[in-house]
Amino acid sequence: MPHRHSPTLALAGALGLALTAPAAAQPGPDWSRAPAVEVVLKSFSFTPSTLRLRAGVPVRLTLRDVKGGHNFAAPGFFAAARIAPADTAKLAKGKVELRGGETVTIRLVPAAGTYKLACTHFLHAGFGMKGTIVVS
């Protein structure tokens, strides 16, 4: 007599295979086509001081320190964004540190929201080095 599998076992087997099968790799953003946005950091300002980005649209965010050394601190923005894996090491605790004359590019996909931006070096924000990132 042939062995028959119950429909429940067949379903469980199919689900088990589906759960253990590797997920298809999702293609990442084409960074070569991502628009470049540059922010200049200098004593004591960000230019522009308000960044306007589109939610879900990949961008190459270039931070250029003119002189003196500053940081681009936007913890909420970076926490919500999807950062290119190769660029995550450029961030520490939601900020990018730059030495005088240094340029750093972070590739990311921003999430909708309004985020605060500041330089957290001693008194820099107090002297006006702050801004806003608006992602809609």
Secondary structure, 3 states (H helix, E strand, C coil): CCCCCCHHHHHHHHHHHHHHCCCCCCCCCCHHHCCEEEEEEECCEEECCEEEECCCCCEEEEEEECCCCEEEECHHHHHHCEECHHHHHHCECCEEEECCCCEEEEEEECCCEEEEEECCCCCCCCCCCEEEEEEC
